[in-house]
Amino acid sequence: MADAETVTAALKAVAESTDRLLHTVTELDPGSVGEPSALPGWSRGHVLAHLSRNADSLVNLLDGARTGRDIPQYASETDREDGIRSGAARPLTEQLVDLEASGARFAEAAAKLSDADWSAPVRHRSGAVFPALHLLAKRRQEVEYHHVDLAAGYTPEHWPEDFAAAELVRLAGQFAVAQVPAVLLLAEDTGTRAQLGPLGAEPGLTAEGPLRALTAWVSGRSAGAGLRLGRGGELLPDAVRALPQLPPLG
């Protein structure tokens, strides 16, 4: 059973991330919603529509955890894509109303779960099955990463420390595969450590720098700016060029 204090802290973190996102969207120039985001092929409107529909999709999983019903996150992949595409061209005022309302629906659905419900298994659209509690971290990830992807002044430097640290460790775990070179990640400002590449492999490279710069690189939000890269105790002259190419995140 999930600890009530843990749930409360996770809900608070999602709410704070959402508030920061809403502030940024409120400050956008209305004409900029159709401009390119940091995601290839997506405008800012695509990012905003995705965030709104993602909140609603997670409501489906929260409701499934509460009722014991097998409710899919999205009706289909086509439905997911259509929701983003059809919502992308809306004016900023409509995007903001939708973003606020969908975020409120997520918070309301989460508030209905009992302590026991948070341990109920849910199935993500990726096929992964995990306790409903993980949906709170999933939503925070969506909000924090796509807030940066809006390319509207919010950067990895604005990420909360606890988010950046948890994500560095989580993403390193996703890259614990043979296709990725072994790289030791050292956050000079927080002491956070993680490693890319096969488990148990001796790292041939060490990437060191601020926590948020490391997380930005591993998450694909940076080419490696602000990092130093070493091999055998020697610093390499151009970390951005020398950093290994990471496969896209699923």
Disulfide bonds with the S-S distance in Angstrom:
none
